[in-house]
Amino acid sequence: MMNRLLLAALIVGSVGLAGAAQAADAAAGKAKATSCGMCHGQSGEGTQMGTKLAGEDPAKFIQAMNDYKSGKRDNAMMKTQATQLSADDYANLAAYYASLK
């Protein structure tokens, strides 16, 4: 019985996460991306100062942002940027950059 309840909770939680991922708003991400463009290029194409973000896998983008925020990745500029953004901002930025080629 307990295993069934745990399984049901995991399934419901997974569906909720999938729904949240689908709710990401690329247009909102584009609006937030203006400060990213200074280093990563206006269309996420990458520059000498920042890596290419266009076409980036959303999960990788979000993980990278979380790693900058936590300090797991060491970059003072990115830590500052990451701490100023919410989880929704991360998802929206990820959706925007994933939509670019």
N, C-alpha and C positions, 0 to 999 in steps of 0.2 A: 504493500500500500504506500509506504513512504517513498519507495523508488518511483512509483507512478506519479506521485505528487511532485517529486523533484524533477522528473522528466517533463511534466506538464509546465512547471514553472520555467524551466530552461527553454522550452519551445515558445512560450508566450514572450519571454524576455528577448529571444532571438528575433521574433517577428517585430517586436517593438524597436529593436536596434535597426533592423532593415528599413522600417518605416522612417526612422529618424534620418538615416543615410539618404533616403529618397527625397526627404524634405529639404535637402540642401538647395540653396538658391544661388545659381551662378551669377545672376544679375547683381545680387547683393555682394557677392564675392568680388565682382568687377569693381564695384564702388569702393570696396575696402582696399583694393589692390594698388591704389595710387601711390602709397608710400613704398610698396614693394618694388615698383618700377624703377626707382632710383638705382638700385643695385642689380635687379634681376631683369631689367628691360621692360619697356612699356607693354609689351605683349608676352612677357615671360620667356623671351627668347634667350636670356642669359647674357651676361657681360663679363668683363674681366673681374668685376667686383662680386658678382653673384652667379650662382648656377642657373641653368635652364629650369624653368618651372612648367612651361607649356607642355601639355601631354602627360604630366606627372600623374601617377596612380594616386587617387584620393587617399587611400589608406596609408600609403607611404608619406604623403604630404602631411597628413594629420599626425602621424607618429613622429615625424621630424619636428613639427612644431611643439608637440608635447615634450620631446627630448630637449629642445632649446629652453623651454619654459622651466623644466626641472633641473637643468644644468647638466644633464647627461651628455649633451652636445655642448661644446665650449665655444661660444661666439657671443661676445658682449652685445653687439648690435642686434643679433637675432634674439637673444634673451630679452632685451628691452622690448623689441617688437612683439614677441610671443606673449609676454606678460600683460601687454595692453589689449590683447584680443581674447574673446570668449571661445568656448568650444563651438558655438554656432558660427562664429566668424571663421574658425578653422575649417569647418565643413563647407561653408559658402566659398571660401577661397579655394579649397580643394576642388570643388565642383567647377569653379571658373577656370582654373588652370588646366584641369582635365579636359575641358571643352576646347582648348586651344591646341593647335598642331605645331 
